């Protein structure tokens, strides 16, 4: 399953200017907030979580919340994504991959999820 999300970084900038760190707490853990360099990084993390929920086929809501998805960085600075045990179990997640990119005023994220369940058409 694949999910993708695009966000205009100025939207995140306005959110942070208006509500400060409180706005980040809505969708990021304290550990994730430590990784945020600026509004563009925050926008990339938002896009990653939205893309992940789309790859799961549910969006952000009752079945999958922002805090069920955790973004971290490798020693080389590459983004990593981890899911809560609840999500791994409920969606039979076997593996997950994340890519985040920025271009101009946009942040884009793509998430690919492999599950142990096969969908029959």
MOPAC internal coordinates of N, CA, C and O (Angstrom, degrees):
PM7 1SCF
backbone

  N    0.0000 0     0.00 0     0.00 0    0    0    0
  C    1.4323 1     0.00 0     0.00 0    1    0    0
  C    1.5240 1   107.89 1     0.00 0    2    1    0
  O    1.2310 1   121.18 1   -37.99 1    3    2    1
  N    1.3224 1   115.36 1   142.01 1    3    2    1
  C    1.4575 1   120.86 1  -178.41 1    5    3    2
  C    1.5197 1   109.23 1  -126.78 1    6    5    3
  O    1.2310 1   120.74 1   -40.18 1    7    6    5
  N    1.3244 1   116.19 1   139.82 1    7    6    5
  C    1.4559 1   122.18 1   174.60 1    9    7    6
  C    1.5144 1   109.16 1  -130.76 1   10    9    7
  O    1.2310 1   120.50 1   -31.75 1   11   10    9
  N    1.3117 1   116.64 1   148.25 1   11   10    9
  C    1.4595 1   122.09 1   178.99 1   13   11   10
  C    1.5189 1   108.79 1  -138.92 1   14   13   11
  O    1.2310 1   120.65 1   -32.32 1   15   14   13
  N    1.3252 1   116.37 1   147.68 1   15   14   13
  C    1.4583 1   120.28 1   175.88 1   17   15   14
  C    1.5217 1   109.35 1  -146.66 1   18   17   15
  O    1.2310 1   121.49 1   -32.05 1   19   18   17
  N    1.3199 1   114.75 1   147.95 1   19   18   17
  C    1.4570 1   123.93 1  -179.69 1   21   19   18
  C    1.5188 1   107.26 1  -130.35 1   22   21   19
  O    1.2310 1   120.29 1   -45.21 1   23   22   21
  N    1.3259 1   117.04 1   134.79 1   23   22   21
  C    1.4578 1   121.17 1   176.82 1   25   23   22
  C    1.5209 1   108.99 1  -137.78 1   26   25   23
  O    1.2310 1   120.89 1   -40.90 1   27   26   25
  N    1.3057 1   115.89 1   139.10 1   27   26   25
  C    1.4572 1   121.15 1   173.66 1   29   27   26
  C    1.5207 1   107.01 1   -76.85 1   30   29   27
  O    1.2310 1   120.00 1   -55.80 1   31   30   29
  N    1.3242 1   117.61 1   124.20 1   31   30   29
  C    1.4638 1   120.86 1  -172.82 1   33   31   30
  C    1.5307 1   112.12 1   -64.66 1   34   33   31
  O    1.2310 1   119.65 1   153.57 1   35   34   33
  N    1.3064 1   118.27 1   -26.43 1   35   34   33
  C    1.4684 1   120.15 1   178.91 1   37   35   34
  C    1.5328 1   111.06 1   -64.58 1   38   37   35
  O    1.2310 1   120.43 1   151.51 1   39   38   37
  N    1.3150 1   116.78 1   -28.49 1   39   38   37
  C    1.4666 1   120.77 1   176.28 1   41   39   38
  C    1.5316 1   110.18 1   -62.36 1   42   41   39
  O    1.2310 1   120.62 1   136.46 1   43   42   41
  N    1.3290 1   116.43 1   -43.54 1   43   42   41
  C    1.4619 1   121.03 1   177.92 1   45   43   42
  C    1.5227 1   110.29 1   -68.28 1   46   45   43
  O    1.2310 1   120.19 1   142.32 1   47   46   45
  N    1.3201 1   117.23 1   -37.68 1   47   46   45
  C    1.4610 1   121.28 1   178.75 1   49   47   46
  C    1.5352 1   110.60 1   -60.47 1   50   49   47
  O    1.2310 1   120.35 1   135.75 1   51   50   49
  N    1.3161 1   116.94 1   -44.25 1   51   50   49
  C    1.4668 1   121.13 1   178.38 1   53   51   50
  C    1.5287 1   111.21 1   -63.20 1   54   53   51
  O    1.2310 1   120.52 1   139.10 1   55   54   53
  N    1.3158 1   116.60 1   -40.90 1   55   54   53
  C    1.4624 1   121.40 1   179.51 1   57   55   54
  C    1.5326 1   110.59 1   -61.59 1   58   57   55
  O    1.2310 1   120.59 1   134.35 1   59   58   57
  N    1.3262 1   116.48 1   -45.65 1   59   58   57
  C    1.4639 1   121.16 1  -179.20 1   61   59   58
  C    1.5286 1   110.62 1   -68.56 1   62   61   59
  O    1.2310 1   119.84 1   138.28 1   63   62   61
  N    1.3260 1   117.91 1   -41.72 1   63   62   61
  C    1.4608 1   120.76 1   177.91 1   65   63   62
  C    1.5271 1   111.28 1   -61.21 1   66   65   63
  O    1.2310 1   120.47 1   141.84 1   67   66   65
  N    1.3094 1   116.70 1   -38.16 1   67   66   65
  C    1.4547 1   120.90 1  -176.57 1   69   67   66
  C    1.5302 1   113.05 1   -77.42 1   70   69   67
  O    1.2310 1   120.26 1   137.49 1   71   70   69
  N    1.3484 1   117.11 1   -42.51 1   71   70   69
  C    1.4599 1   120.58 1  -172.54 1   73   71   70
  C    1.5254 1   114.56 1  -117.15 1   74   73   71
  O    1.2310 1   119.53 1   175.64 1   75   74   73
  N    1.3141 1   118.50 1    -4.36 1   75   74   73
  C    1.4630 1   121.94 1   178.42 1   77   75   74
  C    1.5173 1   112.87 1    64.17 1   78   77   75
  O    1.2310 1   121.04 1    29.95 1   79   78   77
  N    1.3368 1   115.62 1  -150.05 1   79   78   77
  C    1.4698 1   120.93 1  -177.10 1   81   79   78
  C    1.5236 1   111.97 1   -63.20 1   82   81   79
  O    1.2310 1   120.44 1   155.81 1   83   82   81
  N    1.3253 1   116.76 1   -24.19 1   83   82   81
  C    1.4691 1   120.90 1   177.64 1   85   83   82
  C    1.5305 1   110.46 1   -55.81 1   86   85   83
  O    1.2310 1   120.55 1   143.29 1   87   86   85
  N    1.3311 1   116.56 1   -36.71 1   87   86   85
  C    1.4709 1   119.93 1   179.13 1   89   87   86
  C    1.5254 1   110.96 1   -67.05 1   90   89   87
  O    1.2310 1   120.38 1   143.95 1   91   90   89
  N    1.3216 1   116.88 1   -36.05 1   91   90   89
  C    1.4624 1   120.42 1   179.20 1   93   91   90
  C    1.5228 1   111.28 1   -68.98 1   94   93   91
  O    1.2310 1   120.57 1   144.80 1   95   94   93
  N    1.3380 1   116.52 1   -35.20 1   95   94   93
  C    1.4680 1   120.51 1   179.95 1   97   95   94
  C    1.5215 1   112.59 1   -61.83 1   98   97   95
  O    1.2310 1   119.86 1   156.84 1   99   98   97
  N    1.3133 1   117.87 1   -23.16 1   99   98   97
  C    1.4688 1   121.73 1  -179.65 1  101   99   98
  C    1.5224 1   111.83 1   -64.85 1  102  101   99
  O    1.2310 1   120.65 1   148.00 1  103  102  101
  N    1.3571 1   116.37 1   -32.00 1  103  102  101
  C    1.4614 1   118.24 1  -175.93 1  105  103  102
  C    1.5254 1   114.56 1  -129.05 1  106  105  103
  O    1.2310 1   119.89 1   177.36 1  107  106  105
  N    1.3272 1   117.81 1    -2.64 1  107  106  105
  C    1.4617 1   121.05 1  -179.46 1  109  107  106
  C    1.5243 1   111.29 1  -126.39 1  110  109  107
  O    1.2310 1   120.91 1   -30.44 1  111  110  109
  N    1.3265 1   115.87 1   149.56 1  111  110  109
  C    1.4654 1   121.68 1   173.43 1  113  111  110
  C    1.5332 1   107.82 1   -82.40 1  114  113  111
  O    1.2310 1   119.83 1   -15.01 1  115  114  113
  N    1.3381 1   117.93 1   164.99 1  115  114  113
  C    1.4690 1   119.85 1   176.41 1  117  115  114
  C    1.5315 1   112.86 1   -56.76 1  118  117  115
  O    1.2310 1   120.21 1   142.75 1  119  118  117
  N    1.3125 1   117.21 1   -37.25 1  119  118  117
  C    1.4704 1   120.82 1   178.33 1  121  119  118
  C    1.5278 1   111.13 1   -65.14 1  122  121  119
  O    1.2310 1   120.64 1   139.62 1  123  122  121
  N    1.3238 1   116.38 1   -40.38 1  123  122  121
  C    1.4637 1   120.23 1   177.96 1  125  123  122
  C    1.5252 1   110.79 1   -66.78 1  126  125  123
  O    1.2310 1   120.35 1   139.86 1  127  126  125
  N    1.3234 1   116.94 1   -40.14 1  127  126  125
  C    1.4729 1   121.11 1  -179.52 1  129  127  126
  C    1.5271 1   110.45 1   -60.08 1  130  129  127
  O    1.2310 1   119.87 1   145.74 1  131  130  129
  N    1.3257 1   117.86 1   -34.26 1  131  130  129
  C    1.4692 1   121.34 1   177.86 1  133  131  130
  C    1.5272 1   112.10 1   -62.65 1  134  133  131
  O    1.2310 1   120.33 1   155.78 1  135  134  133
  N    1.3365 1   116.98 1   -24.22 1  135  134  133
  C    1.4678 1   121.19 1  -179.43 1  137  135  134
  C    1.5302 1   112.69 1   -84.82 1  138  137  135
  O    1.2310 1   120.26 1   167.91 1  139  138  137
  N    1.3206 1   117.11 1   -12.09 1  139  138  137
  C    1.4648 1   121.16 1  -176.06 1  141  139  138
  C    1.5233 1   109.94 1   -75.35 1  142  141  139
  O    1.2310 1   121.02 1   -58.69 1  143  142  141
  N    1.3364 1   115.65 1   121.31 1  143  142  141
  C    1.4574 1   121.50 1   178.90 1  145  143  142
  C    1.5235 1   111.34 1   -92.32 1  146  145  143
  O    1.2310 1   120.96 1   145.44 1  147  146  145
  N    1.3284 1   115.78 1   -34.56 1  147  146  145
  C    1.4614 1   121.51 1  -177.07 1  149  147  146
  C    1.5303 1   108.57 1  -165.47 1  150  149  147
  O    1.2310 1   120.86 1     2.71 1  151  150  149
  N    1.3199 1   115.96 1  -177.29 1  151  150  149
  C    1.4691 1   119.88 1  -177.88 1  153  151  150
  C    1.5256 1   112.79 1   -62.69 1  154  153  151
  O    1.2310 1   120.15 1   153.89 1  155  154  153
  N    1.3206 1   117.32 1   -26.11 1  155  154  153
  C    1.4689 1   119.81 1   179.45 1  157  155  154
  C    1.5263 1   110.85 1   -70.80 1  158  157  155
  O    1.2310 1   120.38 1   140.21 1  159  158  157
  N    1.3293 1   116.89 1   -39.79 1  159  158  157
  C    1.4669 1   120.35 1   175.75 1  161  159  158
  C    1.5219 1   109.98 1   -63.68 1  162  161  159
  O    1.2310 1   120.60 1   135.76 1  163  162  161
  N    1.3241 1   116.45 1   -44.24 1  163  162  161
  C    1.4702 1   120.88 1   179.02 1  165  163  162
  C    1.5276 1   110.14 1   -59.88 1  166  165  163
  O    1.2310 1   120.36 1   138.20 1  167  166  165
  N    1.3168 1   116.91 1   -41.80 1  167  166  165
  C    1.4669 1   120.75 1   178.78 1  169  167  166
  C    1.5262 1   110.76 1   -62.22 1  170  169  167
  O    1.2310 1   120.32 1   139.96 1  171  170  169
  N    1.3282 1   116.98 1   -40.04 1  171  170  169
  C    1.4628 1   120.49 1   177.46 1  173  171  170
  C    1.5133 1   112.39 1   -62.69 1  174  173  171
  O    1.2310 1   120.31 1   139.87 1  175  174  173
  N    1.3286 1   117.01 1   -40.13 1  175  174  173
  C    1.4567 1   121.12 1   177.63 1  177  175  174
  C    1.5311 1   110.89 1   -66.59 1  178  177  175
  O    1.2310 1   120.48 1   139.69 1  179  178  177
  N    1.3259 1   116.68 1   -40.31 1  179  178  177
  C    1.4725 1   120.82 1   176.26 1  181  179  178
  C    1.5309 1   109.29 1   -59.25 1  182  181  179
  O    1.2310 1   120.71 1   130.32 1  183  182  181
  N    1.3316 1   116.26 1   -49.68 1  183  182  181
  C    1.4654 1   120.77 1  -179.02 1  185  183  182
  C    1.5228 1   110.85 1   -60.10 1  186  185  183
  O    1.2310 1   120.25 1   141.57 1  187  186  185
  N    1.3348 1   117.13 1   -38.43 1  187  186  185
  C    1.4680 1   120.92 1  -179.80 1  189  187  186
  C    1.5243 1   110.95 1   -63.13 1  190  189  187
  O    1.2310 1   120.67 1   136.30 1  191  190  189
  N    1.3135 1   116.33 1   -43.70 1  191  190  189
  C    1.4671 1   119.57 1  -179.11 1  193  191  190
  C    1.5231 1   111.42 1   -69.13 1  194  193  191
  O    1.2310 1   120.35 1   140.94 1  195  194  193
  N    1.3162 1   116.95 1   -39.06 1  195  194  193
  C    1.4681 1   120.45 1   176.47 1  197  195  194
  C    1.5321 1   110.40 1   -65.00 1  198  197  195
  O    1.2310 1   120.22 1   136.08 1  199  198  197
  N    1.3310 1   117.18 1   -43.92 1  199  198  197
  C    1.4675 1   120.99 1   179.41 1  201  199  198
  C    1.5230 1   110.64 1   -62.06 1  202  201  199
  O    1.2310 1   120.38 1   140.78 1  203  202  201
  N    1.3285 1   116.88 1   -39.22 1  203  202  201
  C    1.4592 1   120.91 1   178.90 1  205  203  202
  C    1.5229 1   110.70 1   -62.87 1  206  205  203
  O    1.2310 1   120.50 1   133.15 1  207  206  205
  N    1.3272 1   116.66 1   -46.85 1  207  206  205
  C    1.4669 1   119.41 1  -179.29 1  209  207  206
  C    1.5256 1   111.06 1   -63.21 1  210  209  207
  O    1.2310 1   120.58 1   145.62 1  211  210  209
  N    1.3150 1   116.50 1   -34.38 1  211  210  209
  C    1.4716 1   120.44 1   177.58 1  213  211  210
  C    1.5297 1   110.45 1   -68.67 1  214  213  211
  O    1.2310 1   120.53 1   141.18 1  215  214  213
  N    1.3356 1   116.59 1   -38.82 1  215  214  213
  C    1.4675 1   119.88 1   177.89 1  217  215  214
  C    1.5304 1   110.74 1   -63.85 1  218  217  215
  O    1.2310 1   120.82 1   148.14 1  219  218  217
  N    1.3232 1   116.03 1   -31.86 1  219  218  217
  C    1.4635 1   120.26 1   176.53 1  221  219  218
  C    1.5263 1   111.42 1   -74.31 1  222  221  219
  O    1.2310 1   120.86 1   162.65 1  223  222  221
  N    1.3303 1   115.95 1   -17.35 1  223  222  221
  C    1.4603 1   120.61 1   177.65 1  225  223  222
  C    1.5142 1   114.71 1    86.46 1  226  225  223
  O    1.2310 1   120.42 1  -163.26 1  227  226  225
  N    1.3466 1   116.80 1    16.74 1  227  226  225
  C    1.4652 1   119.05 1  -176.71 1  229  227  226
  C    1.5170 1   114.67 1  -126.27 1  230  229  227
  O    1.2310 1   119.14 1   158.68 1  231  230  229
  N    1.3080 1   119.24 1   -21.32 1  231  230  229
  C    1.4533 1   120.96 1  -173.01 1  233  231  230
  C    1.5227 1   110.04 1    73.08 1  234  233  231
  O    1.2310 1   120.88 1    -5.06 1  235  234  233
  N    1.3265 1   115.92 1   174.94 1  235  234  233
  C    1.4591 1   120.81 1   177.65 1  237  235  234
  C    1.5179 1   108.20 1   -78.04 1  238  237  235
  O    1.2310 1   120.51 1   -52.97 1  239  238  237
  N    1.3097 1   116.64 1   127.03 1  239  238  237
  C    1.4650 1   121.01 1  -178.62 1  241  239  238
  C    1.5086 1   110.63 1   174.85 1  242  241  239
  O    1.2310 1   120.67 1    33.79 1  243  242  241
  N    1.3065 1   116.33 1  -146.21 1  243  242  241
  C    1.4698 1   122.08 1  -174.91 1  245  243  242
  C    1.5322 1   112.57 1   -64.53 1  246  245  243
  O    1.2310 1   120.14 1   143.13 1  247  246  245
  N    1.3204 1   117.33 1   -36.87 1  247  246  245
  C    1.4717 1   119.83 1  -176.45 1  249  247  246
  C    1.5192 1   113.17 1   -80.57 1  250  249  247
  O    1.2310 1   120.57 1   154.56 1  251  250  249
  N    1.3374 1   116.51 1   -25.44 1  251  250  249
  C    1.4649 1   121.47 1  -178.14 1  253  251  250
  C    1.5252 1   108.47 1  -151.19 1  254  253  251
  O    1.2310 1   120.94 1   -66.43 1  255  254  253
  N    1.3180 1   115.80 1   113.57 1  255  254  253
  C    1.4583 1   120.45 1   178.50 1  257  255  254
  C    1.5187 1   111.40 1   -98.67 1  258  257  255
  O    1.2310 1   120.93 1   -13.30 1  259  258  257
  N    1.3321 1   115.83 1   166.70 1  259  258  257
  C    1.4646 1   120.71 1   178.63 1  261  259  258
  C    1.5254 1   111.96 1   -55.24 1  262  261  259
  O    1.2310 1   120.06 1   142.80 1  263  262  261
  N    1.3281 1   117.49 1   -37.20 1  263  262  261
  C    1.4632 1   120.44 1  -175.40 1  265  263  262
  C    1.5336 1   112.96 1   -82.72 1  266  265  263
  O    1.2310 1   119.92 1   178.82 1  267  266  265
  N    1.3257 1   117.76 1    -1.18 1  267  266  265
  C    1.4649 1   121.58 1   170.97 1  269  267  266
  C    1.5307 1   111.00 1   -81.91 1  270  269  267
  O    1.2310 1   120.80 1   169.63 1  271  270  269
  N    1.3139 1   116.07 1   -10.37 1  271  270  269
  C    1.4606 1   122.86 1  -177.42 1  273  271  270
  C    1.5229 1   107.46 1  -118.99 1  274  273  271
  O    1.2310 1   120.29 1   -55.95 1  275  274  273
  N    1.3336 1   117.05 1   124.05 1  275  274  273
  C    1.4636 1   120.87 1  -177.15 1  277  275  274
  C    1.5290 1   109.71 1  -120.76 1  278  277  275
  O    1.2310 1   121.48 1   -51.40 1  279  278  277
  N    1.3358 1   114.78 1   128.60 1  279  278  277
  C    1.4646 1   121.62 1   178.44 1  281  279  278
  C    1.5251 1   107.74 1  -102.42 1  282  281  279
  O    1.2310 1   121.02 1   -43.10 1  283  282  281
  N    1.3256 1   115.66 1   136.90 1  283  282  281
  C    1.4664 1   121.37 1   175.28 1  285  283  282
  C    1.5285 1   107.12 1  -138.77 1  286  285  283
  O    1.2310 1   121.13 1     1.79 1  287  286  285
  N    1.3162 1   115.45 1  -178.21 1  287  286  285
  C    1.4663 1   120.47 1   179.77 1  289  287  286
  C    1.5237 1   108.81 1  -126.56 1  290  289  287
  O    1.2310 1   121.11 1   -35.98 1  291  290  289
  N    1.3318 1   115.49 1   144.02 1  291  290  289
  C    1.4628 1   120.53 1   174.72 1  293  291  290
  C    1.5279 1   108.60 1   -76.03 1  294  293  291
  O    1.2310 1   120.34 1    -6.66 1  295  294  293
  N    1.3102 1   116.96 1   173.34 1  295  294  293
  C    1.4681 1   121.09 1   178.26 1  297  295  294
  C    1.5300 1   111.69 1   -61.74 1  298  297  295
  O    1.2310 1   120.45 1   159.00 1  299  298  297
  N    1.3121 1   116.75 1   -21.00 1  299  298  297
  C    1.4734 1   121.50 1   178.15 1  301  299  298
  C    1.5266 1   112.75 1   -97.58 1  302  301  299
  O    1.2310 1   120.60 1  -177.22 1  303  302  301
  N    1.3372 1   116.46 1     2.78 1  303  302  301
  C    1.4545 1   120.40 1   176.66 1  305  303  302
  C    1.5210 1   115.29 1    92.12 1  306  305  303
  O    1.2310 1   120.09 1  -176.82 1  307  306  305
  N    1.3225 1   117.43 1     3.18 1  307  306  305
  C    1.4664 1   120.25 1   178.62 1  309  307  306
  C    1.5242 1   109.30 1   -75.25 1  310  309  307
  O    1.2310 1   120.25 1   -36.42 1  311  310  309
  N    1.3334 1   117.13 1   143.58 1  311  310  309
  C    1.4635 1   118.87 1   179.74 1  313  311  310
  C    1.5292 1   111.61 1   -74.29 1  314  313  311
  O    1.2310 1   121.43 1   -38.94 1  315  314  313
  N    1.3245 1   114.87 1   141.06 1  315  314  313
  C    1.4592 1   122.63 1   174.12 1  317  315  314
  C    1.5167 1   107.73 1  -122.21 1  318  317  315
  O    1.2310 1   120.89 1   -23.99 1  319  318  317
  N    1.3101 1   115.90 1   156.01 1  319  318  317
  C    1.4560 1   120.91 1   179.79 1  321  319  318
  C    1.5207 1   108.81 1  -133.23 1  322  321  319
  O    1.2310 1   120.97 1   -43.21 1  323  322  321
  N    1.3296 1   115.75 1   136.79 1  323  322  321
  C    1.4538 1   123.17 1   179.07 1  325  323  322
  C    1.5156 1   108.18 1  -130.91 1  326  325  323
  O    1.2310 1   120.88 1   -35.92 1  327  326  325
  N    1.3095 1   115.93 1   144.08 1  327  326  325
  C    1.4620 1   120.79 1  -179.97 1  329  327  326
  C    1.5225 1   110.58 1  -111.93 1  330  329  327
  O    1.2310 1   120.95 1   -27.32 1  331  330  329
  N    1.3295 1   115.78 1   152.68 1  331  330  329
  C    1.4611 1   120.22 1   176.25 1  333  331  330
  C    1.5238 1   109.24 1   -65.22 1  334  333  331
  O    1.2310 1   120.80 1   -22.63 1  335  334  333
  N    1.3203 1   116.08 1   157.37 1  335  334  333
  C    1.4609 1   120.86 1   178.11 1  337  335  334
  C    1.5213 1   111.03 1   -58.43 1  338  337  335
  O    1.2310 1   120.36 1   144.04 1  339  338  337
  N    1.3193 1   116.92 1   -35.96 1  339  338  337
  C    1.4679 1   121.44 1   178.81 1  341  339  338
  C    1.5294 1   110.25 1   -58.72 1  342  341  339
  O    1.2310 1   120.24 1   134.38 1  343  342  341
  N    1.3163 1   117.15 1   -45.62 1  343  342  341
  C    1.4705 1   121.23 1  -178.59 1  345  343  342
  C    1.5233 1   110.28 1   -69.49 1  346  345  343
  O    1.2310 1   120.21 1   135.90 1  347  346  345
  N    1.3186 1   117.20 1   -44.10 1  347  346  345
  C    1.4688 1   120.57 1   179.27 1  349  347  346
  C    1.5282 1   110.13 1   -56.82 1  350  349  347
  O    1.2310 1   120.68 1   135.09 1  351  350  349
  N    1.3179 1   116.31 1   -44.91 1  351  350  349
  C    1.4618 1   121.41 1  -178.51 1  353  351  350
  C    1.5330 1   111.78 1   -70.39 1  354  353  351
  O    1.2310 1   120.56 1   129.88 1  355  354  353
  N    1.3314 1   116.54 1   -50.12 1  355  354  353
  C    1.4675 1   120.52 1  -175.62 1  357  355  354
  C    1.5268 1   113.76 1   -65.05 1  358  357  355
  O    1.2310 1   120.53 1   150.59 1  359  358  357
  N    1.3369 1   116.59 1   -29.41 1  359  358  357
  C    1.4672 1   120.11 1  -177.05 1  361  359  358
  C    1.5283 1   112.32 1  -112.01 1  362  361  359
  O    1.2310 1   120.33 1  -172.03 1  363  362  361
  N    1.3392 1   116.98 1     7.97 1  363  362  361
  C    1.4742 1   122.07 1   177.66 1  365  363  362
  C    1.5294 1   112.46 1    52.12 1  366  365  363
  O    1.2310 1   120.36 1  -134.72 1  367  366  365
  N    1.3260 1   116.92 1    45.28 1  367  366  365
  C    1.4652 1   121.77 1  -176.52 1  369  367  366
  C    1.5184 1   110.24 1   -73.40 1  370  369  367
  O    1.2310 1   121.32 1   -54.86 1  371  370  369
  N    1.3183 1   115.08 1   125.14 1  371  370  369
  C    1.4642 1   121.90 1   178.12 1  373  371  370
  C    1.5284 1   110.70 1   -96.80 1  374  373  371
  O    1.2310 1   120.33 1   135.76 1  375  374  373
  N    1.3392 1   116.98 1   -44.24 1  375  374  373
  C    1.4644 1   121.44 1   177.57 1  377  375  374
  C    1.5239 1   109.24 1  -152.77 1  378  377  375
  O    1.2310 1   121.43 1   -20.11 1  379  378  377
  N    1.3411 1   114.86 1   159.89 1  379  378  377
  C    1.4601 1   120.69 1  -177.75 1  381  379  378
  C    1.5268 1   109.26 1  -146.63 1  382  381  379
  O    1.2310 1   120.82 1   -37.63 1  383  382  381
  N    1.3240 1   116.04 1   142.37 1  383  382  381
  C    1.4669 1   122.05 1   179.07 1  385  383  382
  C    1.5207 1   108.92 1  -132.83 1  386  385  383
  O    1.2310 1   121.13 1   -31.17 1  387  386  385
  N    1.3314 1   115.44 1   148.83 1  387  386  385
  C    1.4673 1   121.87 1  -177.58 1  389  387  386
  C    1.5115 1   110.70 1  -136.01 1  390  389  387
  O    1.2310 1   121.01 1   -40.49 1  391  390  389
  N    1.3282 1   115.67 1   139.51 1  391  390  389
  C    1.4573 1   122.08 1   169.68 1  393  391  390
  C    1.5225 1   107.91 1  -134.42 1  394  393  391
  O    1.2310 1   120.88 1   -46.90 1  395  394  393
  N    1.3308 1   115.92 1   133.10 1  395  394  393
  C    1.4640 1   122.31 1   177.07 1  397  395  394
  C    1.5224 1   107.51 1  -124.05 1  398  397  395
  O    1.2310 1   120.79 1   -43.03 1  399  398  397
  N    1.3278 1   116.10 1   136.97 1  399  398  397
  C    1.4604 1   120.11 1   175.61 1  401  399  398
  C    1.5178 1   109.31 1  -139.05 1  402  401  399
  O    1.2310 1   121.30 1   -22.93 1  403  402  401
  N    1.3113 1   115.12 1   157.07 1  403  402  401
  C    1.4626 1   122.04 1   178.00 1  405  403  402
  C    1.5210 1   107.99 1  -127.04 1  406  405  403
  O    1.2310 1   120.82 1   -40.22 1  407  406  405
  N    1.3185 1   116.03 1   139.78 1  407  406  405
  C    1.4601 1   121.32 1   175.01 1  409  407  406
  C    1.5152 1   107.79 1  -144.86 1  410  409  407
  O    1.2310 1   120.80 1   -64.18 1  411  410  409
  N    1.3029 1   116.08 1   115.82 1  411  410  409
  C    1.4558 1   119.88 1  -179.38 1  413  411  410
  C    1.5130 1   110.52 1    58.88 1  414  413  411
  O    1.2310 1   120.73 1    59.32 1  415  414  413
  N    1.2961 1   116.21 1  -120.68 1  415  414  413
  C    1.4638 1   122.21 1  -177.70 1  417  415  414
  C    1.5276 1   113.11 1   -97.41 1  418  417  415
  O    1.2310 1   119.95 1  -159.38 1  419  418  417
  N    1.3216 1   117.70 1    20.62 1  419  418  417
  C    1.4620 1   120.42 1  -177.75 1  421  419  418
  C    1.5180 1   111.77 1  -127.20 1  422  421  419
  O    1.2310 1   121.35 1   -33.82 1  423  422  421
  N    1.3246 1   115.02 1   146.18 1  423  422  421
  C    1.4591 1   122.68 1   170.75 1  425  423  422
  C    1.5256 1   106.38 1  -119.38 1  426  425  423
  O    1.2310 1   120.95 1   -44.77 1  427  426  425
  N    1.3106 1   115.79 1   135.23 1  427  426  425
  C    1.4628 1   121.89 1  -177.23 1  429  427  426
  C    1.5257 1   108.03 1  -129.30 1  430  429  427
  O    1.2310 1   120.83 1   -40.65 1  431  430  429
  N    1.3225 1   116.03 1   139.35 1  431  430  429
  C    1.4630 1   120.41 1   176.30 1  433  431  430
  C    1.5221 1   109.81 1  -134.41 1  434  433  431
  O    1.2310 1   121.51 1   -35.71 1  435  434  433
  N    1.3213 1   114.72 1   144.29 1  435  434  433
  C    1.4587 1   122.19 1   175.81 1  437  435  434
  C    1.5164 1   107.41 1  -127.93 1  438  437  435
  O    1.2310 1   121.00 1   -46.09 1  439  438  437
  N    1.3359 1   115.70 1   133.91 1  439  438  437
  C    1.4542 1   121.87 1   177.72 1  441  439  438
  C    1.5281 1   108.48 1  -125.06 1  442  441  439
  O    1.2310 1   121.05 1   -47.42 1  443  442  441
  N    1.3225 1   115.60 1   132.58 1  443  442  441
  C    1.4672 1   121.74 1   174.65 1  445  443  442
  C    1.5203 1   107.86 1  -116.47 1  446  445  443
  O    1.2310 1   121.15 1   -50.25 1  447  446  445
  N    1.3209 1   115.41 1   129.75 1  447  446  445
  C    1.4638 1   121.48 1  -179.25 1  449  447  446
  C    1.5238 1   109.12 1  -123.04 1  450  449  447
  O    1.2310 1   121.36 1   -47.61 1  451  450  449
  N    1.3233 1   115.01 1   132.39 1  451  450  449
  C    1.4611 1   120.76 1   172.43 1  453  451  450
  C    1.5242 1   107.04 1  -107.48 1  454  453  451
  O    1.2310 1   120.74 1   -50.98 1  455  454  453
  N    1.3185 1   116.19 1   129.02 1  455  454  453
  C    1.4616 1   119.57 1   178.77 1  457  455  454
  C    1.5165 1   109.38 1  -118.69 1  458  457  455
  O    1.2310 1   121.01 1   -16.12 1  459  458  457
  N    1.3215 1   115.67 1   163.88 1  459  458  457
  C    1.4522 1   120.72 1   179.74 1  461  459  458
  C    1.5117 1   112.01 1   -84.03 1  462  461  459
  O    1.2310 1   120.31 1   173.48 1  463  462  461
  N    1.3384 1   117.01 1    -6.52 1  463  462  461
  C    1.4479 1   122.03 1   179.75 1  465  463  462
  C    1.5158 1   109.40 1   -93.94 1  466  465  463
  O    1.2310 1   120.39 1   -45.99 1  467  466  465
  N    1.2979 1   116.86 1   134.01 1  467  466  465
  C    1.4557 1   119.66 1   175.13 1  469  467  466
  C    1.5258 1   108.75 1  -104.48 1  470  469  467
  O    1.2310 1   120.97 1   -46.49 1  471  470  469
  N    1.3064 1   115.75 1   133.51 1  471  470  469
  C    1.4648 1   120.60 1   178.60 1  473  471  470
  C    1.5165 1   109.21 1   -88.74 1  474  473  471
  O    1.2310 1   120.61 1   -52.20 1  475  474  473
  N    1.3008 1   116.43 1   127.80 1  475  474  473
  C    1.4637 1   120.62 1   178.99 1  477  475  474
  C    1.5144 1   108.93 1  -101.24 1  478  477  475
  O    1.2310 1   121.51 1   -45.74 1  479  478  477
  N    1.3100 1   114.71 1   134.26 1  479  478  477
  C    1.4621 1   120.61 1  -179.32 1  481  479  478
  C    1.4942 1   110.35 1  -100.17 1  482  481  479
  O    1.2310 1   120.10 1   180.00 1  483  482  481

